[in-house]
Amino acid sequence: MLSKQELETYKEKLLVEKEELVKQIAELETPSDFGDEPGESDETQEAGEDINNTSSAAILREGLDDIDRALEKIENGTYGVDENTGEEIPKEALDVNPKLRFHPQHIKEKRSE
């Protein structure tokens, strides 16, 4: 079982990561400036960058959802517990990835199936 201090530390890490992701998403979702000069190749390139940025932002939003889920678990007292088995997730694993939802051993088992 994690102590209140450990939970607070994870919460702080998650909030810092959330803030960074929100900034990255905002940058990616800022539309390209197609400029004043018409140029088909420039506009095509910028449109392609917009598509890539939209895809990247979607991936980052998934990470943001994971952070929100972890923060919610801290608040409701279920943080650090495998969602499937109820087994405690090792602190060492949470230190590496505080968004973990499953025990690393069970993740490895699923990948090998």
C-alpha positions as CSV (number, residue, x, y, z in Angstrom):
1,M,0.0,0.0,0.0
2,L,1.3,3.4,-0.9
3,S,1.8,6.1,1.7
4,K,0.1,9.5,1.6
5,Q,3.4,11.0,0.8
6,E,4.1,8.6,-2.1
7,L,0.6,9.3,-3.5
8,E,1.2,13.0,-3.3
9,T,4.5,12.5,-5.1
10,Y,2.8,10.6,-7.9
11,K,0.1,13.2,-8.1
12,E,2.7,15.9,-8.5
13,K,4.5,14.0,-11.3
14,L,1.2,13.4,-13.1
15,L,0.1,17.0,-12.9
16,V,3.5,18.2,-14.3
17,E,3.2,15.7,-17.1
18,K,-0.4,16.8,-17.7
19,E,0.6,20.4,-18.0
20,E,3.3,19.5,-20.5
21,L,0.9,17.5,-22.6
22,V,-1.7,20.2,-22.6
23,K,0.9,22.7,-23.9
24,Q,2.1,20.2,-26.6
25,I,-1.5,19.6,-27.7
26,A,-2.2,23.3,-27.9
27,E,0.8,23.8,-30.1
28,L,-0.1,20.9,-32.4
29,E,-3.7,22.1,-32.7
30,T,-2.7,25.6,-33.7
31,P,-3.6,25.8,-37.4
32,S,-0.8,26.4,-39.9
33,D,-0.4,29.9,-41.2
34,F,-0.7,29.4,-45.0
35,G,0.8,32.8,-45.4
36,D,0.0,35.6,-47.9
37,E,1.9,34.3,-50.8
38,P,0.1,31.7,-52.9
39,G,2.1,28.6,-53.6
40,E,0.6,25.3,-54.1
41,S,3.6,23.3,-52.8
42,D,3.9,25.4,-49.6
43,E,0.1,25.0,-48.9
44,T,0.3,21.3,-49.6
45,Q,3.2,20.9,-47.2
46,E,1.4,22.9,-44.5
47,A,-1.8,20.9,-45.0
48,G,0.2,17.7,-44.6
49,E,1.8,19.1,-41.4
50,D,-1.7,19.9,-40.1
51,I,-2.8,16.3,-40.7
52,N,0.3,15.0,-38.9
53,N,-0.2,17.4,-36.1
54,T,-3.8,16.4,-35.7
55,S,-2.7,12.7,-35.5
56,S,0.0,13.5,-33.0
57,A,-2.4,15.5,-30.9
58,A,-4.8,12.6,-30.8
59,I,-2.1,10.3,-29.5
60,L,-1.2,12.9,-26.8
61,R,-4.8,13.2,-25.8
62,E,-4.8,9.4,-25.1
63,G,-1.9,10.1,-22.7
64,L,-3.9,12.9,-21.2
65,D,-6.8,10.5,-20.6
66,D,-4.4,8.1,-18.9
67,I,-3.2,10.8,-16.6
68,D,-6.7,11.9,-15.7
69,R,-7.6,8.3,-15.0
70,A,-4.5,7.9,-12.7
71,L,-5.4,11.2,-10.9
72,E,-9.0,10.0,-10.4
73,K,-7.6,6.7,-8.9
74,I,-5.5,8.7,-6.5
75,E,-8.6,10.6,-5.4
76,N,-10.7,7.5,-5.0
77,G,-8.1,5.3,-3.3
78,T,-7.5,2.8,-6.1
79,Y,-4.2,4.1,-7.4
80,G,-1.5,1.5,-7.8
81,V,-3.9,-1.4,-8.1
82,D,-4.2,-3.6,-11.2
83,E,-7.6,-2.9,-12.8
84,N,-8.1,-6.6,-13.7
85,T,-6.6,-8.5,-10.8
86,G,-6.7,-6.1,-7.9
87,E,-3.1,-6.9,-7.3
88,E,-0.8,-4.0,-6.2
89,I,1.4,-2.6,-8.9
90,P,5.0,-2.5,-7.7
91,K,6.3,1.0,-6.7
92,E,9.3,0.5,-9.0
93,A,7.0,0.2,-11.9
94,L,4.9,3.3,-10.9
95,D,8.2,5.2,-10.6
96,V,8.9,4.5,-14.2
97,N,5.3,5.0,-15.4
98,P,2.9,6.6,-12.9
99,K,0.0,6.1,-15.4
100,L,0.2,2.3,-15.2
101,R,-3.2,0.6,-14.9
102,F,-2.0,-3.0,-14.8
103,H,0.7,-5.0,-13.1
104,P,3.8,-5.2,-15.4
105,Q,3.8,-9.0,-15.2
106,H,0.3,-9.2,-16.5
107,I,1.1,-6.9,-19.4
108,K,4.0,-9.2,-20.4
109,E,1.7,-12.2,-20.2
110,K,-0.9,-10.5,-22.5
111,R,1.8,-9.6,-25.0
112,S,3.1,-13.2,-25.2
113,E,-0.4,-14.6,-25.9
